[in-house]
Amino acid sequence: MKKYKADLLQIAQLGHRVLRRKAKKVKEINNSEVQKLIEDLIKTVMDVDGVGIAAPQVYKSLRIFILASHPNPRYPKAPKMNPTAIINPKIISYSKEKKKDWEGCLSIPGIRGLIPRHYSINVEFTNRDGARLKKTYKDFVARIFQHEHDHLEGIMFVDRVESSKDLISEKEYQKMMKKIKSKT
Ligand SMILES: [Zn+2]
């Protein structure tokens, strides 16, 4: 695979129309524009301590996102994985079991939301080499997958809160996490 020099990309913020559009299917994966976009997305998500980023968040309305779970100051307990490009994904089935946990979004800085997500999912997607893969994800990585998949449908995490009381500021979230930590 040819490597491209990656650039940091600007992130669209809540309110921009691109975040509300249904993203278009990627037709050709082995082209320089798509491969460069993948490199840029990976560089950008790692730079801002994200665990995932979707193409619409960088103003590209395409069905591509990056899963990049790794422990960092924003998500200290995130499991470590290699950043993976997910292209034209499909969620085939969901576990009945749902779990609520705190999420943030690079397009909604300063806000966290307690969001219900399916605990595990069976998915299908194309990787950056053009292979169609089937995988099962659970827990935190399944949560990221569902959050990023929502971006391709124009859905933001704030649309999924059960109550507006489940939205809090990043500052209060960090205080809460410190309290939980000191208790355990
Ligand atoms: Zn997001």
Backbone and ligand atoms as CSV (ligand in chain L), in Angstrom:
chain,resi,resn,atom,element,x,y,z
A,1,MET,N,N,0.844,-1.199,0.000
A,1,MET,CA,C,0.000,0.000,0.000
A,1,MET,C,C,0.877,1.245,0.000
A,2,LYS,N,N,0.641,2.123,-0.938
A,2,LYS,CA,C,1.387,3.369,-1.030
A,2,LYS,C,C,1.049,4.255,0.169
A,3,LYS,N,N,2.087,4.847,0.736
A,3,LYS,CA,C,1.852,5.727,1.891
A,3,LYS,C,C,1.850,7.180,1.439
A,4,TYR,N,N,0.974,7.953,2.071
A,4,TYR,CA,C,0.874,9.363,1.749
A,4,TYR,C,C,1.287,10.167,2.972
A,5,LYS,N,N,1.806,11.328,2.752
A,5,LYS,CA,C,2.142,12.189,3.884
A,5,LYS,C,C,0.826,12.758,4.435
A,6,ALA,N,N,0.554,12.422,5.695
A,6,ALA,CA,C,-0.749,12.792,6.249
A,6,ALA,C,C,-0.778,14.242,6.738
A,7,ASP,N,N,-1.921,14.856,6.595
A,7,ASP,CA,C,-2.145,16.217,7.083
A,7,ASP,C,C,-3.204,16.204,8.179
A,8,LEU,N,N,-3.124,17.177,9.086
A,8,LEU,CA,C,-4.174,17.363,10.085
A,8,LEU,C,C,-5.343,18.079,9.433
A,9,LEU,N,N,-6.539,17.608,9.730
A,9,LEU,CA,C,-7.730,18.178,9.101
A,9,LEU,C,C,-8.538,18.975,10.127
A,10,GLN,N,N,-9.279,19.936,9.626
A,10,GLN,CA,C,-10.173,20.722,10.478
A,10,GLN,C,C,-11.448,19.921,10.736
A,11,ILE,N,N,-11.994,20.046,11.929
A,11,ILE,CA,C,-13.168,19.245,12.302
A,11,ILE,C,C,-14.437,20.105,12.295
A,12,ALA,N,N,-15.439,19.622,11.561
A,12,ALA,CA,C,-16.731,20.319,11.486
A,12,ALA,C,C,-17.422,20.275,12.848
A,13,GLN,N,N,-18.051,21.362,13.220
A,13,GLN,CA,C,-18.699,21.470,14.524
A,13,GLN,C,C,-20.221,21.398,14.383
A,14,LEU,N,N,-20.855,20.912,15.459
A,14,LEU,CA,C,-22.308,20.759,15.508
A,14,LEU,C,C,-23.003,22.016,14.990
A,15,GLY,N,N,-23.902,21.822,14.058
A,15,GLY,CA,C,-24.575,22.958,13.433
A,15,GLY,C,C,-24.226,23.036,11.957
A,16,HIS,N,N,-23.034,22.477,11.586
A,16,HIS,CA,C,-22.668,22.471,10.171
A,16,HIS,C,C,-23.503,21.411,9.436
A,17,ARG,N,N,-23.980,21.784,8.261
A,17,ARG,CA,C,-24.875,20.903,7.507
A,17,ARG,C,C,-24.276,19.541,7.163
A,18,VAL,N,N,-22.950,19.515,6.944
A,18,VAL,CA,C,-22.322,18.250,6.517
A,18,VAL,C,C,-22.534,17.132,7.541
A,19,LEU,N,N,-22.689,17.519,8.811
A,19,LEU,CA,C,-22.868,16.521,9.876
A,19,LEU,C,C,-24.274,15.922,9.881
A,20,ARG,N,N,-25.179,16.546,9.161
A,20,ARG,CA,C,-26.571,16.095,9.154
A,20,ARG,C,C,-26.968,15.407,7.856
A,21,ARG,N,N,-26.025,15.311,6.934
A,21,ARG,CA,C,-26.278,14.697,5.645
A,21,ARG,C,C,-26.029,13.193,5.722
A,22,LYS,N,N,-26.761,12.410,4.929
A,22,LYS,CA,C,-26.456,10.975,4.819
A,22,LYS,C,C,-25.257,10.850,3.875
A,23,ALA,N,N,-24.186,10.209,4.355
A,23,ALA,CA,C,-22.944,10.152,3.571
A,23,ALA,C,C,-23.073,9.166,2.408
A,24,LYS,N,N,-22.292,9.432,1.360
A,24,LYS,CA,C,-22.346,8.617,0.130
A,24,LYS,C,C,-21.425,7.406,0.220
A,25,LYS,N,N,-21.865,6.337,-0.408
A,25,LYS,CA,C,-21.085,5.107,-0.492
A,25,LYS,C,C,-19.768,5.370,-1.239
A,26,VAL,N,N,-18.690,4.734,-0.775
A,26,VAL,CA,C,-17.404,4.859,-1.467
A,26,VAL,C,C,-17.378,3.822,-2.584
A,27,LYS,N,N,-17.160,4.298,-3.820
A,27,LYS,CA,C,-17.226,3.377,-4.959
A,27,LYS,C,C,-15.875,2.739,-5.229
A,28,GLU,N,N,-14.834,3.541,-5.174
A,28,GLU,CA,C,-13.509,3.019,-5.480
A,28,GLU,C,C,-12.590,3.285,-4.298
A,29,ILE,N,N,-12.045,2.226,-3.742
A,29,ILE,CA,C,-11.238,2.377,-2.530
A,29,ILE,C,C,-9.763,2.587,-2.870
A,30,ASN,N,N,-9.317,1.883,-3.912
A,30,ASN,CA,C,-7.899,1.960,-4.264
A,30,ASN,C,C,-7.625,3.193,-5.137
A,31,ASN,N,N,-7.945,4.363,-4.595
A,31,ASN,CA,C,-7.518,5.568,-5.307
A,31,ASN,C,C,-6.883,6.540,-4.329
A,32,SER,N,N,-6.064,7.420,-4.849
A,32,SER,CA,C,-5.205,8.231,-3.977
A,32,SER,C,C,-6.028,9.160,-3.086
A,33,GLU,N,N,-7.164,9.624,-3.573
A,33,GLU,CA,C,-7.967,10.547,-2.769
A,33,GLU,C,C,-8.502,9.857,-1.507
A,34,VAL,N,N,-9.018,8.639,-1.683
A,34,VAL,CA,C,-9.566,7.882,-0.550
A,34,VAL,C,C,-8.443,7.446,0.399
A,35,GLN,N,N,-7.353,6.954,-0.159
A,35,GLN,CA,C,-6.247,6.480,0.679
A,35,GLN,C,C,-5.605,7.636,1.459
A,36,LYS,N,N,-5.489,8.779,0.830
A,36,LYS,CA,C,-4.942,9.966,1.516
A,36,LYS,C,C,-5.899,10.422,2.617
A,37,LEU,N,N,-7.204,10.391,2.326
A,37,LEU,CA,C,-8.198,10.769,3.332
A,37,LEU,C,C,-8.083,9.866,4.566
A,38,ILE,N,N,-7.891,8.565,4.346
A,38,ILE,CA,C,-7.740,7.623,5.469
A,38,ILE,C,C,-6.521,7.993,6.319
A,39,GLU,N,N,-5.393,8.261,5.672
A,39,GLU,CA,C,-4.173,8.671,6.402
A,39,GLU,C,C,-4.425,9.952,7.195
A,40,ASP,N,N,-5.089,10.912,6.575
A,40,ASP,CA,C,-5.363,12.198,7.233
A,40,ASP,C,C,-6.302,12.012,8.426
A,41,LEU,N,N,-7.314,11.156,8.263
A,41,LEU,CA,C,-8.268,10.905,9.362
A,41,LEU,C,C,-7.542,10.278,10.553
A,42,ILE,N,N,-6.655,9.310,10.267
A,42,ILE,CA,C,-5.928,8.630,11.355
A,42,ILE,C,C,-5.033,9.639,12.082
A,43,LYS,N,N,-4.299,10.434,11.323
A,43,LYS,CA,C,-3.417,11.430,11.944
A,43,LYS,C,C,-4.233,12.409,12.802
A,44,THR,N,N,-5.374,12.849,12.268
A,44,THR,CA,C,-6.203,13.840,12.961
A,44,THR,C,C,-6.790,13.269,14.253
A,45,VAL,N,N,-7.328,12.048,14.195
A,45,VAL,CA,C,-7.984,11.474,15.386
A,45,VAL,C,C,-6.959,11.219,16.492
A,46,MET,N,N,-5.735,10.816,16.118
A,46,MET,CA,C,-4.713,10.571,17.141
A,46,MET,C,C,-4.252,11.900,17.748
A,47,ASP,N,N,-4.155,12.924,16.924
A,47,ASP,CA,C,-3.677,14.234,17.382
A,47,ASP,C,C,-4.609,14.850,18.427
A,48,VAL,N,N,-5.914,14.617,18.295
A,48,VAL,CA,C,-6.874,15.267,19.198
A,48,VAL,C,C,-7.397,14.323,20.288
A,49,ASP,N,N,-6.665,13.203,20.520
A,49,ASP,CA,C,-7.054,12.228,21.554
A,49,ASP,C,C,-8.465,11.695,21.340
A,50,GLY,N,N,-8.797,11.420,20.086
A,50,GLY,CA,C,-10.086,10.797,19.805
A,50,GLY,C,C,-9.927,9.279,19.764
A,51,VAL,N,N,-11.047,8.569,19.773
A,51,VAL,CA,C,-11.020,7.110,19.630
A,51,VAL,C,C,-11.739,6.692,18.345
A,52,GLY,N,N,-12.244,7.676,17.623
A,52,GLY,CA,C,-12.897,7.422,16.350
A,52,GLY,C,C,-13.167,8.742,15.656
A,53,ILE,N,N,-13.245,8.688,14.328
A,53,ILE,CA,C,-13.588,9.890,13.564
A,53,ILE,C,C,-14.224,9.438,12.257
A,54,ALA,N,N,-15.216,10.173,11.806
A,54,ALA,CA,C,-15.911,9.808,10.572
A,54,ALA,C,C,-15.661,10.891,9.517
A,55,ALA,N,N,-15.651,10.489,8.252
A,55,ALA,CA,C,-15.335,11.423,7.159
A,55,ALA,C,C,-16.218,12.687,7.168
A,56,PRO,N,N,-17.528,12.579,7.457
A,56,PRO,CA,C,-18.332,13.813,7.485
A,56,PRO,C,C,-17.807,14.840,8.494
A,57,GLN,N,N,-17.102,14.364,9.523
A,57,GLN,CA,C,-16.558,15.296,10.520
A,57,GLN,C,C,-15.413,16.142,9.971
A,58,VAL,N,N,-14.858,15.727,8.815
A,58,VAL,CA,C,-13.829,16.551,8.163
A,58,VAL,C,C,-14.361,17.055,6.812
A,59,TYR,N,N,-15.692,17.241,6.770
A,59,TYR,CA,C,-16.377,17.861,5.616
A,59,TYR,C,C,-16.404,16.982,4.369
A,60,LYS,N,N,-16.162,15.654,4.536
A,60,LYS,CA,C,-16.238,14.739,3.390
A,60,LYS,C,C,-17.428,13.823,3.619
A,61,SER,N,N,-18.459,13.970,2.810
A,61,SER,CA,C,-19.675,13.196,3.010
A,61,SER,C,C,-19.542,11.820,2.354
A,62,LEU,N,N,-18.654,10.992,2.939
A,62,LEU,CA,C,-18.374,9.646,2.427
A,62,LEU,C,C,-18.500,8.629,3.554
A,63,ARG,N,N,-18.857,7.371,3.181
A,63,ARG,CA,C,-19.075,6.339,4.196
A,63,ARG,C,C,-17.746,5.687,4.606
A,64,ILE,N,N,-16.975,6.466,5.353
A,64,ILE,CA,C,-15.675,6.015,5.881
A,64,ILE,C,C,-15.566,6.511,7.315
A,65,PHE,N,N,-15.108,5.629,8.214
A,65,PHE,CA,C,-14.686,6.130,9.517
A,65,PHE,C,C,-13.499,5.339,10.028
A,66,ILE,N,N,-12.878,5.871,11.074
A,66,ILE,CA,C,-11.711,5.228,11.679
A,66,ILE,C,C,-12.092,4.781,13.088
A,67,LEU,N,N,-11.796,3.527,13.393
A,67,LEU,CA,C,-11.891,3.033,14.768
A,67,LEU,C,C,-10.473,3.106,15.318
A,68,ALA,N,N,-10.279,3.823,16.392
A,68,ALA,CA,C,-8.912,4.021,16.886
A,68,ALA,C,C,-8.895,4.040,18.408
A,69,SER,N,N,-9.514,3.026,19.011
A,69,SER,CA,C,-9.547,2.969,20.467
A,69,SER,C,C,-8.125,2.869,21.018
A,70,HIS,N,N,-7.795,3.728,21.941
A,70,HIS,CA,C,-6.514,3.660,22.660
A,70,HIS,C,C,-6.633,4.530,23.901
A,71,PRO,N,N,-5.956,4.146,24.989
A,71,PRO,CA,C,-6.062,4.961,26.206
A,71,PRO,C,C,-5.451,6.342,25.978
A,72,ASN,N,N,-6.140,7.390,26.378
A,72,ASN,CA,C,-5.620,8.753,26.249
A,72,ASN,C,C,-6.324,9.623,27.293
A,73,PRO,N,N,-5.894,10.884,27.442
A,73,PRO,CA,C,-6.495,11.704,28.515
A,73,PRO,C,C,-8.020,11.834,28.420
A,74,ARG,N,N,-8.599,11.793,27.223
A,74,ARG,CA,C,-10.054,11.913,27.098
A,74,ARG,C,C,-10.760,10.597,27.398
A,75,TYR,N,N,-10.088,9.478,27.117
A,75,TYR,CA,C,-10.673,8.146,27.348
A,75,TYR,C,C,-9.614,7.235,27.983
A,76,PRO,N,N,-9.356,7.433,29.297
A,76,PRO,CA,C,-8.244,6.702,29.936
A,76,PRO,C,C,-8.403,5.179,29.903
A,77,LYS,N,N,-9.651,4.704,29.875
A,77,LYS,CA,C,-9.851,3.251,29.967
A,77,LYS,C,C,-10.089,2.572,28.611
A,78,ALA,N,N,-9.888,3.303,27.533
A,78,ALA,CA,C,-10.144,2.736,26.199
A,78,ALA,C,C,-9.157,1.608,25.889
A,79,PRO,N,N,-9.639,0.470,25.385
A,79,PRO,CA,C,-8.714,-0.608,25.003
A,79,PRO,C,C,-7.868,-0.205,23.796
A,80,LYS,N,N,-6.654,-0.765,23.732
A,80,LYS,CA,C,-5.744,-0.385,22.654
A,80,LYS,C,C,-5.980,-1.234,21.403
A,81,MET,N,N,-6.086,-0.578,20.267
A,81,MET,CA,C,-6.177,-1.283,18.987
A,81,MET,C,C,-5.449,-0.466,17.918
A,82,ASN,N,N,-5.073,-1.098,16.825
A,82,ASN,CA,C,-4.498,-0.347,15.713
A,82,ASN,C,C,-5.616,0.435,15.031
A,83,PRO,N,N,-5.360,1.692,14.651
A,83,PRO,CA,C,-6.391,2.450,13.931
A,83,PRO,C,C,-6.826,1.690,12.670
A,84,THR,N,N,-8.135,1.500,12.536
A,84,THR,CA,C,-8.673,0.687,11.443
A,84,THR,C,C,-9.651,1.514,10.619
A,85,ALA,N,N,-9.459,1.505,9.314
A,85,ALA,CA,C,-10.390,2.210,8.422
A,85,ALA,C,C,-11.577,1.305,8.127
A,86,ILE,N,N,-12.770,1.829,8.317
A,86,ILE,CA,C,-14.015,1.105,8.099
A,86,ILE,C,C,-14.741,1.793,6.938
A,87,ILE,N,N,-14.933,1.060,5.847
A,87,ILE,CA,C,-15.515,1.669,4.639
A,87,ILE,C,C,-16.834,0.962,4.290
A,88,ASN,N,N,-17.828,1.734,3.918
A,88,ASN,CA,C,-19.164,1.205,3.563
A,88,ASN,C,C,-19.675,0.173,4.581
A,89,PRO,N,N,-19.706,0.540,5.851
A,89,PRO,CA,C,-20.096,-0.433,6.884
A,89,PRO,C,C,-21.594,-0.724,6.902
A,90,LYS,N,N,-21.893,-1.902,7.427
A,90,LYS,CA,C,-23.277,-2.312,7.632
A,90,LYS,C,C,-23.328,-2.981,8.999
A,91,ILE,N,N,-24.275,-2.581,9.838
A,91,ILE,CA,C,-24.466,-3.295,11.100
A,91,ILE,C,C,-25.512,-4.357,10.835
A,92,ILE,N,N,-25.093,-5.619,10.879
A,92,ILE,CA,C,-25.971,-6.732,10.481
A,92,ILE,C,C,-26.925,-7.098,11.609
A,93,SER,N,N,-26.398,-7.166,12.836
A,93,SER,CA,C,-27.283,-7.462,13.961
A,93,SER,C,C,-26.749,-6.845,15.247
A,94,TYR,N,N,-27.675,-6.628,16.174
A,94,TYR,CA,C,-27.361,-5.984,17.448
A,94,TYR,C,C,-27.740,-6.935,18.588
A,95,SER,N,N,-26.980,-6.909,19.683
A,95,SER,CA,C,-27.409,-7.648,20.877
A,95,SER,C,C,-28.639,-6.932,21.444
A,96,LYS,N,N,-29.488,-7.710,22.117
A,96,LYS,CA,C,-30.641,-7.090,22.768
A,96,LYS,C,C,-30.176,-6.190,23.893
A,97,GLU,N,N,-29.114,-6.658,24.555
A,97,GLU,CA,C,-28.597,-5.931,25.712
A,97,GLU,C,C,-28.028,-4.571,25.304
A,98,LYS,N,N,-28.464,-3.557,26.051
A,98,LYS,CA,C,-27.902,-2.222,25.849
A,98,LYS,C,C,-27.185,-1.789,27.119
A,99,LYS,N,N,-26.266,-0.870,26.942
A,99,LYS,CA,C,-25.508,-0.361,28.082
A,99,LYS,C,C,-25.391,1.153,27.911
A,100,LYS,N,N,-25.520,1.873,29.030
A,100,LYS,CA,C,-25.338,3.334,28.952
A,100,LYS,C,C,-23.934,3.680,29.413
A,101,ASP,N,N,-23.292,4.564,28.677
A,101,ASP,CA,C,-21.985,5.051,29.111
A,101,ASP,C,C,-21.764,6.455,28.529
A,102,TRP,N,N,-20.734,7.101,29.046
A,102,TRP,CA,C,-20.463,8.481,28.633
A,102,TRP,C,C,-19.746,8.524,27.301
A,103,GLU,N,N,-20.189,9.421,26.429
A,103,GLU,CA,C,-19.545,9.639,25.141
A,103,GLU,C,C,-19.247,11.115,24.961
A,104,GLY,N,N,-18.241,11.357,24.157
A,104,GLY,CA,C,-17.959,12.714,23.706
A,104,GLY,C,C,-17.903,12.677,22.196
A,105,CYS,N,N,-17.697,13.825,21.588
A,105,CYS,CA,C,-17.610,13.870,20.129
A,105,CYS,C,C,-16.725,15.053,19.740
A,106,LEU,N,N,-15.813,14.809,18.821
A,106,LEU,CA,C,-14.890,15.870,18.393
A,106,LEU,C,C,-15.652,17.037,17.757
A,107,SER,N,N,-16.869,16.789,17.303
A,107,SER,CA,C,-17.675,17.847,16.688
A,107,SER,C,C,-18.554,18.572,17.707
A,108,ILE,N,N,-18.528,18.091,18.974
A,108,ILE,CA,C,-19.304,18.742,20.050
A,108,ILE,C,C,-18.374,18.920,21.253
A,109,PRO,N,N,-17.358,19.768,21.129
A,109,PRO,CA,C,-16.379,19.884,22.214
A,109,PRO,C,C,-17.021,20.411,23.492
A,110,GLY,N,N,-16.499,19.915,24.626
A,110,GLY,CA,C,-16.931,20.450,25.922
A,110,GLY,C,C,-18.176,19.800,26.485
A,111,ILE,N,N,-18.768,18.846,25.767
A,111,ILE,CA,C,-20.013,18.209,26.223
A,111,ILE,C,C,-19.840,16.681,26.248
A,112,ARG,N,N,-20.384,16.065,27.302
A,112,ARG,CA,C,-20.459,14.603,27.360
A,112,ARG,C,C,-21.916,14.204,27.514
A,113,GLY,N,N,-22.232,13.040,26.978
A,113,GLY,CA,C,-23.599,12.539,27.092
A,113,GLY,C,C,-23.609,11.080,27.515
A,114,LEU,N,N,-24.594,10.724,28.348
A,114,LEU,CA,C,-24.775,9.329,28.774
A,114,LEU,C,C,-25.678,8.673,27.730
A,115,ILE,N,N,-25.101,7.792,26.917
A,115,ILE,CA,C,-25.790,7.319,25.723
A,115,ILE,C,C,-26.008,5.800,25.767
A,116,PRO,N,N,-27.243,5.345,25.541
A,116,PRO,CA,C,-27.463,3.899,25.465
A,116,PRO,C,C,-27.008,3.359,24.105
A,117,ARG,N,N,-26.261,2.265,24.132
A,117,ARG,CA,C,-25.825,1.604,22.886
A,117,ARG,C,C,-25.961,0.092,23.067
A,118,HIS,N,N,-26.112,-0.617,21.967
A,118,HIS,CA,C,-26.128,-2.079,22.021
A,118,HIS,C,C,-24.756,-2.569,22.486
A,119,TYR,N,N,-24.777,-3.587,23.364
A,119,TYR,CA,C,-23.520,-4.056,23.952
A,119,TYR,C,C,-22.615,-4.716,22.917
A,120,SER,N,N,-23.208,-5.499,22.022
A,120,SER,CA,C,-22.373,-6.097,20.966
A,120,SER,C,C,-23.091,-6.038,19.618
A,121,ILE,N,N,-22.287,-6.024,18.557
A,121,ILE,CA,C,-22.840,-5.903,17.207
A,121,ILE,C,C,-22.061,-6.793,16.242
A,122,ASN,N,N,-22.769,-7.311,15.253
A,122,ASN,CA,C,-22.125,-8.008,14.136
A,122,ASN,C,C,-22.139,-7.063,12.952
A,123,VAL,N,N,-20.962,-6.888,12.360
A,123,VAL,CA,C,-20.847,-5.887,11.306
A,123,VAL,C,C,-20.138,-6.451,10.083
A,124,GLU,N,N,-20.269,-5.705,9.021
A,124,GLU,CA,C,-19.621,-6.036,7.767
A,124,GLU,C,C,-19.072,-4.713,7.230
A,125,PHE,N,N,-17.864,-4.738,6.698
A,125,PHE,CA,C,-17.302,-3.506,6.121
A,125,PHE,C,C,-16.177,-3.857,5.164
A,126,THR,N,N,-15.759,-2.884,4.391
A,126,THR,CA,C,-14.616,-3.056,3.504
A,126,THR,C,C,-13.426,-2.374,4.154
A,127,ASN,N,N,-12.255,-3.052,4.136
A,127,ASN,CA,C,-11.071,-2.403,4.716
A,127,ASN,C,C,-10.343,-1.605,3.635
A,128,ARG,N,N,-9.258,-0.964,4.010
A,128,ARG,CA,C,-8.601,-0.062,3.048
A,128,ARG,C,C,-7.908,-0.784,1.913
A,129,ASP,N,N,-7.738,-2.122,2.059
A,129,ASP,CA,C,-7.180,-2.912,0.956
A,129,ASP,C,C,-8.269,-3.429,0.025
A,130,GLY,N,N,-9.520,-3.115,0.345
A,130,GLY,CA,C,-10.625,-3.505,-0.532
A,130,GLY,C,C,-11.264,-4.834,-0.169
A,131,ALA,N,N,-10.838,-5.450,0.936
A,131,ALA,CA,C,-11.426,-6.744,1.345
A,131,ALA,C,C,-12.691,-6.497,2.164
A,132,ARG,N,N,-13.731,-7.287,1.883
A,132,ARG,CA,C,-14.983,-7.209,2.646
A,132,ARG,C,C,-14.849,-8.146,3.846
A,133,LEU,N,N,-15.016,-7.623,5.055
A,133,LEU,CA,C,-14.800,-8.399,6.278
A,133,LEU,C,C,-16.061,-8.419,7.132
A,134,LYS,N,N,-16.197,-9.512,7.919
A,134,LYS,CA,C,-17.270,-9.592,8.912
A,134,LYS,C,C,-16.619,-9.650,10.278
A,135,LYS,N,N,-17.140,-8.880,11.230
A,135,LYS,CA,C,-16.549,-8.863,12.571
A,135,LYS,C,C,-17.627,-8.705,13.624
A,136,THR,N,N,-17.254,-9.127,14.838
A,136,THR,CA,C,-18.106,-8.868,15.998
A,136,THR,C,C,-17.354,-7.917,16.919
A,137,TYR,N,N,-18.018,-6.856,17.331
A,137,TYR,CA,C,-17.403,-5.947,18.293
A,137,TYR,C,C,-18.288,-5.895,19.524
A,138,LYS,N,N,-17.649,-5.701,20.679
A,138,LYS,CA,C,-18.448,-5.559,21.893
A,138,LYS,C,C,-17.934,-4.419,22.758
A,139,ASP,N,N,-18.812,-4.052,23.684
A,139,ASP,CA,C,-18.488,-3.066,24.716
A,139,ASP,C,C,-17.995,-1.740,24.120
A,140,PHE,N,N,-16.844,-1.246,24.561
A,140,PHE,CA,C,-16.422,0.093,24.179
A,140,PHE,C,C,-16.214,0.252,22.668
A,141,VAL,N,N,-15.620,-0.765,22.035
A,141,VAL,CA,C,-15.359,-0.651,20.594
A,141,VAL,C,C,-16.687,-0.700,19.814
A,142,ALA,N,N,-17.631,-1.523,20.281
A,142,ALA,CA,C,-18.970,-1.543,19.659
A,142,ALA,C,C,-19.641,-0.176,19.824
A,143,ARG,N,N,-19.407,0.456,20.952
A,143,ARG,CA,C,-19.947,1.800,21.204
A,143,ARG,C,C,-19.373,2.806,20.196
A,144,ILE,N,N,-18.051,2.771,20.015
A,144,ILE,CA,C,-17.432,3.700,19.044
A,144,ILE,C,C,-18.004,3.430,17.655
A,145,PHE,N,N,-18.097,2.148,17.296
A,145,PHE,CA,C,-18.594,1.776,15.957
A,145,PHE,C,C,-19.985,2.367,15.737
A,146,GLN,N,N,-20.863,2.222,16.735
A,146,GLN,CA,C,-22.240,2.735,16.592
A,146,GLN,C,C,-22.256,4.258,16.517
A,147,HIS,N,N,-21.385,4.898,17.312
A,147,HIS,CA,C,-21.296,6.368,17.298
A,147,HIS,C,C,-20.834,6.849,15.915
A,148,GLU,N,N,-19.779,6.213,15.383
A,148,GLU,CA,C,-19.236,6.647,14.083
A,148,GLU,C,C,-20.204,6.304,12.945
A,149,HIS,N,N,-20.849,5.149,13.044
A,149,HIS,CA,C,-21.829,4.756,12.029
A,149,HIS,C,C,-22.965,5.771,11.978
A,150,ASP,N,N,-23.364,6.253,13.147
A,150,ASP,CA,C,-24.387,7.310,13.213
A,150,ASP,C,C,-23.967,8.540,12.410
A,151,HIS,N,N,-22.676,8.895,12.488
A,151,HIS,CA,C,-22.205,10.073,11.738
A,151,HIS,C,C,-22.489,9.921,10.238
A,152,LEU,N,N,-22.415,8.679,9.727
A,152,LEU,CA,C,-22.650,8.458,8.289
A,152,LEU,C,C,-24.122,8.643,7.937
A,153,GLU,N,N,-24.983,8.563,8.971
A,153,GLU,CA,C,-26.426,8.734,8.770
A,153,GLU,C,C,-26.884,10.146,9.145
A,154,GLY,N,N,-25.960,10.982,9.551
A,154,GLY,CA,C,-26.321,12.348,9.945
A,154,GLY,C,C,-26.884,12.442,11.354
A,155,ILE,N,N,-26.593,11.419,12.177
A,155,ILE,CA,C,-27.095,11.399,13.561
A,155,ILE,C,C,-25.958,11.751,14.524
A,156,MET,N,N,-26.242,12.629,15.486
A,156,MET,CA,C,-25.242,13.039,16.482
A,156,MET,C,C,-25.624,12.425,17.834
A,157,PHE,N,N,-24.628,12.244,18.727
A,157,PHE,CA,C,-24.935,11.543,19.982
A,157,PHE,C,C,-25.985,12.269,20.814
A,158,VAL,N,N,-26.042,13.595,20.671
A,158,VAL,CA,C,-27.048,14.337,21.446
A,158,VAL,C,C,-28.474,13.940,21.040
A,159,ASP,N,N,-28.628,13.363,19.842
A,159,ASP,CA,C,-29.948,12.892,19.404
A,159,ASP,C,C,-30.371,11.639,20.172
A,160,ARG,N,N,-29.410,10.965,20.786
A,160,ARG,CA,C,-29.666,9.657,21.397
A,160,ARG,C,C,-29.799,9.689,22.915
A,161,VAL,N,N,-29.639,10.851,23.545
A,161,VAL,CA,C,-29.785,10.878,25.012
A,161,VAL,C,C,-31.246,10.633,25.379
A,162,GLU,N,N,-31.439,9.921,26.492
A,162,GLU,CA,C,-32.810,9.634,26.920
A,162,GLU,C,C,-33.418,10.836,27.635
A,163,SER,N,N,-32.553,11.642,28.226
A,163,SER,CA,C,-33.011,12.839,28.928
A,163,SER,C,C,-31.953,13.912,28.748
A,164,SER,N,N,-32.397,15.168,28.664
A,164,SER,CA,C,-31.414,16.247,28.530
A,164,SER,C,C,-30.544,16.337,29.785
A,165,LYS,N,N,-30.994,15.704,30.885
A,165,LYS,CA,C,-30.178,15.673,32.108
A,165,LYS,C,C,-28.970,14.763,31.961
A,166,ASP,N,N,-28.970,13.960,30.907
A,166,ASP,CA,C,-27.819,13.090,30.632
A,166,ASP,C,C,-26.737,13.799,29.818
A,167,LEU,N,N,-26.872,15.111,29.654
A,167,LEU,CA,C,-25.825,15.905,29.001
A,167,LEU,C,C,-25.127,16.751,30.059
A,168,ILE,N,N,-23.795,16.668,30.105
A,168,ILE,CA,C,-23.053,17.464,31.089
A,168,ILE,C,C,-21.813,18.074,30.438
A,169,SER,N,N,-21.227,19.038,31.117
A,169,SER,CA,C,-20.023,19.673,30.562
A,169,SER,C,C,-18.813,18.767,30.783
A,170,GLU,N,N,-17.822,18.943,29.930
A,170,GLU,CA,C,-16.571,18.175,30.044
A,170,GLU,C,C,-15.932,18.396,31.426
A,171,LYS,N,N,-16.018,19.631,31.924
A,171,LYS,CA,C,-15.416,19.969,33.215
A,171,LYS,C,C,-16.069,19.159,34.342
A,172,GLU,N,N,-17.401,19.108,34.339
A,172,GLU,CA,C,-18.114,18.339,35.366
A,172,GLU,C,C,-17.862,16.841,35.199
A,173,TYR,N,N,-17.735,16.413,33.960
A,173,TYR,CA,C,-17.439,15.003,33.680
A,173,TYR,C,C,-16.088,14.614,34.297
A,174,GLN,N,N,-15.077,15.473,34.061
A,174,GLN,CA,C,-13.732,15.187,34.597
A,174,GLN,C,C,-13.760,15.157,36.127
A,175,LYS,N,N,-14.520,16.070,36.742
A,175,LYS,CA,C,-14.632,16.089,38.209
A,175,LYS,C,C,-15.248,14.788,38.718
A,176,MET,N,N,-16.316,14.352,38.006
A,176,MET,CA,C,-17.023,13.128,38.379
A,176,MET,C,C,-16.091,11.917,38.280
A,177,MET,N,N,-15.293,11.866,37.203
A,177,MET,CA,C,-14.385,10.743,37.005
A,177,MET,C,C,-13.329,10.685,38.112
A,178,LYS,N,N,-12.845,11.862,38.518
A,178,LYS,CA,C,-11.850,11.922,39.603
A,178,LYS,C,C,-12.433,11.368,40.893
A,179,LYS,N,N,-13.695,11.728,41.158
A,179,LYS,CA,C,-14.376,11.248,42.379
A,179,LYS,C,C,-14.510,9.730,42.348
A,180,ILE,N,N,-14.904,9.198,41.190
A,180,ILE,CA,C,-15.081,7.748,41.050
A,180,ILE,C,C,-13.740,7.055,41.277
A,181,LYS,N,N,-12.698,7.642,40.703
A,181,LYS,CA,C,-11.346,7.077,40.815
A,181,LYS,C,C,-10.901,7.039,42.281
A,182,SER,N,N,-11.155,8.135,43.010
A,182,SER,CA,C,-10.664,8.195,44.392
A,182,SER,C,C,-11.436,7.245,45.286
A,183,LYS,N,N,-12.633,6.834,44.869
A,183,LYS,CA,C,-13.436,5.890,45.674
A,183,LYS,C,C,-12.971,4.448,45.472
A,184,THR,N,N,-12.423,4.163,44.293
A,184,THR,CA,C,-12.034,2.772,44.013
A,184,THR,C,C,-10.575,2.514,44.404
L,1,ZN,ZN,ZN,-18.714,11.967,16.960
